[in-house]
């Protein structure tokens, strides 16, 4: 009888304490993209992406106050992410925005670069839609995300008037995502 309790104890203990799962390196949340967080500094990138390749960070031209981006590639050379520091400084700069370049990155609602407008609209509350020259930008505050949709995905009568207030009902369900960003600049 004691052996049975000991076995049950060991199984229970292992199932509670022994099965710590690793964080998903491709999960997108409001304050993280994989292992990146809204407080990750440039100097920490080599540790986070230890198995990947990172383009060299150049803090930019101090006269023009420009910010250079940092590209992250996987082992096969496929671009995963494009990172933009919040401010021009040095390796202590904090990542301010992340452009998702690889469809393996997904939100908890399974939204990725391969998703459609319907997927976004079904999963999240759309906070704002901006009408730009060649695209519309859909903002989702719930996950600090913006999704760019090419105007070619819209009906012809909505493509050319920049003053038109485009609403969610104007965007076809099957409209594809062109760009996907997580923005931490306002945090």
C-alpha angles and dihedrals in degrees: 000000000000091000090054091052091046091052092047090048093051093047092047093046092049093047092051102038106015101057101066104160122221116244112263107255090207101046119116121208137161093272102024145047107196105308094342117100135191088261099048113130125215090245090061096056096089089056094046095045096037093146095041137069123253125197114235114270116233112188089217136238108319090207094058094034090224123162119221121212128235119224121209119203130186124233091274093054096254113144110244105174143356111216126199120195117226095237140008109260128101141295090310090068113122121233108254104179138013125204111207110224101166124067092218088078107091139168122236086263090057095250113153141149087285093058127105131226088262090058091053094044093048094047103041145025109255109226101185143358118204120201109218131174099271103007148025121238117215115202123205111185093186090076100018089247137146123193121197118211120190113240088232084076091061128081112274094250091061100047104080109036108086091183093060114109102231115206132191092261090061094059114083115240091236094053108131128228113249098181132013122196135178109206124202097162093110097048 
